[in-house]
Amino acid sequence: MASSTADGDDPEQEIRLVDSGTWWVATDVETGIASQGKTRSEALSNLDEAVSLQRGAENDPVETSEQERAILDELGIDPDEVERAREDADSLPEFMQ
C-alpha cells in the first residue's frame, strides 16, 4: 500500500497496488475505482485514466449513462461497444476490467 502527495485540498491519496501474479491491480481507496496492467506503471497509468473518466473533465462524478456516453464519445470510444463488452468482462479495455 502506498500514499502519494497530490496538489489541492486533499494532500494524500491512498492507492493500493497488488501483484496478482499475472496482472498488477491498482485501486484508488477513496473512490473504489480499480484498474490493472501487465506492469506496475501500466496499472497506475490505467488507474489514473479510469479515475479521470469517473470524475469527468471538471472533476465532477459521472452519474448518468448520458454523461458516460458523452465522455466516451469525446475519447473516441464507442459507447455501444463498451456496453456490449460489459456483458463479457474479457472484452473490456484493460483500464475498465
Backbone bond lengths (Angstrom), bond angles and torsions (degrees), N, CA, C in turn:
res aa  C-N    CA-C-N  psi(-1)  N-CA   C-N-CA  omega(-1)  CA-C   N-CA-C  phi
1 M - - - 1.431 - - 1.525 107.29 -
2 A 1.340 115.46 138.96 1.448 119.56 -177.52 1.507 110.28 -136.49
3 S 1.300 116.35 153.52 1.452 122.38 174.31 1.506 108.20 -120.80
4 S 1.311 115.42 148.74 1.448 118.86 177.31 1.510 109.13 -133.90
5 T 1.320 115.91 151.24 1.448 120.76 177.79 1.515 108.80 -83.85
6 A 1.322 116.23 136.53 1.455 121.15 -179.71 1.518 109.23 -125.86
7 D 1.323 116.16 153.59 1.456 120.20 175.46 1.515 108.86 -72.60
8 G 1.333 116.51 156.00 1.452 120.55 175.55 1.514 111.77 106.93
9 D 1.345 114.53 -163.41 1.455 121.53 -175.06 1.523 113.26 -72.32
10 D 1.315 118.07 -31.61 1.463 122.53 -177.39 1.529 108.51 -97.28
11 P 1.344 117.99 102.16 1.461 120.04 -173.88 1.524 114.42 -70.96
12 E 1.334 118.30 -17.70 1.455 119.85 -178.77 1.519 110.20 -130.78
13 Q 1.298 114.40 141.93 1.456 121.84 175.19 1.518 106.13 -132.92
14 E 1.318 116.32 122.26 1.454 119.50 -177.53 1.514 110.89 -91.35
15 I 1.320 115.27 129.52 1.455 122.28 178.11 1.523 107.97 -126.37
16 R 1.325 116.33 129.34 1.462 121.24 175.40 1.519 108.31 -96.58
17 L 1.309 115.65 135.50 1.457 122.04 -179.84 1.521 107.33 -127.80
18 V 1.336 116.74 118.15 1.456 122.17 -174.60 1.525 109.62 -125.91
19 D 1.338 116.13 133.86 1.458 122.32 174.71 1.528 106.99 -91.97
20 S 1.349 115.91 110.17 1.461 119.54 -177.56 1.524 112.46 -88.40
21 G 1.323 116.43 4.08 1.457 120.59 -178.77 1.516 111.39 106.51
22 T 1.311 116.32 -50.20 1.460 121.66 178.61 1.523 110.92 -104.63
23 W 1.306 116.16 -37.56 1.465 122.53 -176.38 1.521 110.28 -125.43
24 W 1.328 115.66 152.48 1.456 121.67 166.61 1.523 106.00 -93.70
25 V 1.327 116.98 133.54 1.456 121.93 -179.84 1.527 107.86 -116.07
26 A 1.346 115.54 123.59 1.462 121.77 179.12 1.522 108.32 -112.18
27 T 1.340 116.41 131.94 1.460 121.63 -178.74 1.516 110.02 -128.35
28 D 1.315 117.06 129.69 1.460 123.00 172.10 1.523 106.09 -81.73
29 V 1.313 117.49 111.69 1.464 122.02 -172.28 1.527 111.49 -62.38
30 E 1.314 118.03 -41.20 1.468 121.25 -176.52 1.520 112.17 -63.57
31 T 1.329 117.19 -45.36 1.462 120.61 -175.39 1.522 113.31 -93.71
32 G 1.340 117.53 -20.85 1.448 121.21 -176.16 1.527 112.87 80.97
33 I 1.326 116.49 2.75 1.461 120.76 179.29 1.518 108.57 -72.86
34 A 1.335 116.11 135.38 1.461 121.06 -179.61 1.521 109.95 -130.29
35 S 1.314 115.19 155.01 1.450 121.95 175.51 1.515 107.65 -150.29
36 Q 1.325 115.61 175.73 1.458 119.01 -178.32 1.511 110.35 -145.03
37 G 1.326 115.11 167.32 1.452 121.69 176.82 1.514 109.14 -164.05
38 K 1.313 115.90 165.57 1.466 119.91 179.89 1.524 111.68 -75.23
39 T 1.348 116.51 -19.52 1.464 121.56 176.04 1.524 108.52 -126.72
40 R 1.325 115.80 164.83 1.472 119.68 176.82 1.515 110.45 -59.36
41 S 1.323 115.34 -45.03 1.459 120.58 -178.36 1.528 111.33 -60.94
42 E 1.317 116.00 -43.75 1.462 120.18 179.99 1.535 111.02 -65.04
43 A 1.320 117.25 -40.96 1.467 120.89 178.72 1.527 110.61 -62.35
44 L 1.328 116.76 -43.25 1.464 120.15 179.78 1.529 111.46 -68.00
45 S 1.313 116.92 -39.47 1.459 121.03 177.69 1.527 110.54 -63.94
46 N 1.327 116.58 -43.67 1.457 120.74 178.57 1.526 111.06 -65.13
47 L 1.328 117.14 -37.02 1.459 120.81 176.98 1.519 110.43 -64.35
48 D 1.323 116.60 -43.72 1.461 120.39 178.89 1.524 110.36 -57.72
49 E 1.321 116.32 -43.45 1.464 120.88 179.38 1.529 111.15 -65.45
50 A 1.323 117.11 -42.98 1.462 120.76 -179.65 1.527 111.77 -64.68
51 V 1.336 117.19 -41.53 1.466 120.70 178.21 1.525 109.66 -65.07
52 S 1.327 117.27 -41.36 1.461 120.84 178.16 1.522 111.21 -61.78
53 L 1.321 116.58 -41.78 1.464 120.13 177.08 1.520 110.99 -61.63
54 Q 1.328 116.46 -43.06 1.462 120.48 -179.04 1.521 111.20 -64.20
55 R 1.312 116.89 -40.14 1.469 120.93 -176.88 1.517 112.74 -80.36
56 G 1.320 117.58 -20.65 1.450 120.80 -179.19 1.507 110.74 79.89
57 A 1.299 116.02 178.29 1.461 122.25 -175.05 1.520 112.72 -62.82
58 E 1.323 117.34 -30.03 1.468 120.38 -177.34 1.519 111.77 -114.96
59 N 1.321 116.41 29.20 1.460 123.43 -179.73 1.520 113.25 62.03
60 D 1.335 116.85 23.21 1.456 121.14 173.45 1.523 108.09 -91.02
61 P 1.331 118.29 138.81 1.458 119.15 179.94 1.526 111.06 -65.90
62 V 1.312 116.30 148.05 1.456 122.00 175.73 1.523 106.12 -86.57
63 E 1.329 115.80 111.90 1.463 119.80 -172.38 1.525 114.28 -111.33
64 T 1.327 118.28 -16.67 1.457 119.84 -178.63 1.523 109.84 -124.15
65 S 1.322 114.77 158.71 1.462 118.84 177.95 1.524 111.08 -66.05
66 E 1.325 117.58 -29.56 1.461 120.63 177.50 1.532 110.77 -65.77
67 Q 1.332 117.32 -41.82 1.469 121.05 176.92 1.525 110.11 -63.32
68 E 1.331 116.50 -43.42 1.457 120.44 179.80 1.526 110.69 -61.34
69 R 1.342 117.08 -45.27 1.462 120.95 179.86 1.526 110.77 -60.62
70 A 1.322 117.17 -42.22 1.465 120.87 -179.15 1.528 110.80 -63.03
71 I 1.329 116.86 -42.92 1.473 120.95 -179.41 1.527 110.04 -66.99
72 L 1.328 116.69 -44.08 1.461 119.67 178.73 1.534 110.55 -61.91
73 D 1.329 117.17 -41.47 1.465 120.63 177.11 1.527 110.79 -59.41
74 E 1.342 116.81 -44.22 1.467 121.13 179.13 1.525 111.54 -60.06
75 L 1.318 116.76 -33.56 1.460 121.58 -178.79 1.526 112.38 -85.62
76 G 1.321 116.75 -1.18 1.455 120.03 -179.92 1.519 113.23 77.64
77 I 1.335 116.39 23.57 1.465 121.91 179.48 1.523 107.72 -106.28
78 D 1.321 116.65 129.05 1.458 121.52 -179.78 1.531 109.81 -71.14
79 P 1.353 117.87 111.89 1.472 120.21 -179.15 1.525 113.26 -59.37
80 D 1.341 116.45 -33.91 1.464 119.22 179.00 1.525 111.14 -67.17
81 E 1.328 116.60 -35.85 1.462 120.75 177.52 1.529 110.40 -65.89
82 V 1.333 116.38 -39.65 1.468 120.40 177.97 1.522 109.70 -63.52
83 E 1.331 116.75 -42.58 1.457 120.83 179.58 1.526 110.93 -61.17
84 R 1.336 116.39 -44.18 1.470 119.86 178.06 1.532 110.44 -64.95
85 A 1.313 116.23 -38.60 1.461 120.32 -177.86 1.523 111.94 -67.92
86 R 1.327 116.89 -28.19 1.470 119.44 178.83 1.527 110.96 -62.09
87 E 1.311 115.69 -26.84 1.461 119.30 178.22 1.524 111.62 -72.97
88 D 1.326 115.78 -21.98 1.460 121.73 179.47 1.527 107.66 -133.67
89 A 1.322 117.25 91.47 1.473 122.29 -173.18 1.525 113.28 -53.19
90 D 1.312 118.68 -27.10 1.454 120.82 179.33 1.521 112.01 -66.03
91 S 1.335 117.49 -20.34 1.461 121.23 -178.32 1.519 112.84 -89.66
92 L 1.322 117.91 -7.76 1.455 120.27 -179.09 1.523 111.07 -69.01
93 P 1.342 116.71 147.80 1.464 118.35 170.46 1.532 108.55 -57.97
94 E 1.338 116.61 151.07 1.468 120.58 -175.05 1.522 112.80 -51.91
95 F 1.351 117.46 -40.93 1.461 119.03 -175.79 1.515 112.99 -70.83
96 M 1.342 117.85 -9.37 1.467 120.19 -179.27 1.522 112.93 -108.84
97 Q 1.340 117.93 -3.91 1.454 120.27 -178.84 1.503 110.87 -75.09
